[in-house]
Amino acid sequence: MDVHDKLDEISDLVETARALPMSASCVVNRAQMLDLLDEVRALLPQSLAQADDVLADKHDIVADAQAHAAEIVARAQEEAHVLVGEHEVYRAAVSEADAVRADADAEAQRMRRETDDYVDAKLANFEVALHKTIAAVQKGRDKIRGRADFEPLGDPVDSTPLPG
């Protein structure tokens, strides 16, 4: 039996006690009441010890919970630092990739211009060579036409040797 049960018995004893007429007072058995109060006093140290144990446990539980919460917060801060670091690494990688891509694009444009210039120069040389070739062909044709203008029309000259 605990203190609460004994206090309930005392309450029952007072509630069931004989009431005095025209008064709020009642008659209780003194010996019975004192016995119940002594039992309550005897139970109090045990209940107080249990209460102290509960309080001690409460403090331990609260201390453990606070320590656990501190660990969780520390881990969360570490994780946040890692995530921020990973984010920074990612941003740096993206920035580096953008720079490499820009350099590659610039290099490709430079090479394209150089290639176009090279091809244009070769085509210009080829054009000059073709013009010279066409001019030589034209000269040759003109020369052939010029000879044809000077040859006699009629019988060709007899090329047989003369006797003698």
C-alpha angles and dihedrals in degrees: 000000000000136000093268092057091051091048088051089054091051090050091050091049092052093044093050094042119118111267122228113238116261092002141091089230127100139194116246129181103258096205092049091048093048091048091053092048090050089052090051090050090050091051095046097076089051091047091045090051089051090047090050089050090050090048091047090048089047091054091047091047091048091047091049091047091049091048090048090048090050090052091050091049091048091050091046090052091049090049090048090051090049092048092047089048091049089047090051090048089049092049090048090049092049090048091049091047090051090050092048090047091050091048091049091049091049091047091048091051091048091049091047091052091047091048091048090049092048093048091045091052091048091048090048090052090047090049091052090048090048091050090051090047092048090047090050091047090048091049091049092050091047089050091050091048090048092055091049089056091058100047116100118249114228132044116005117241113272107248097192114121119253119239118253 
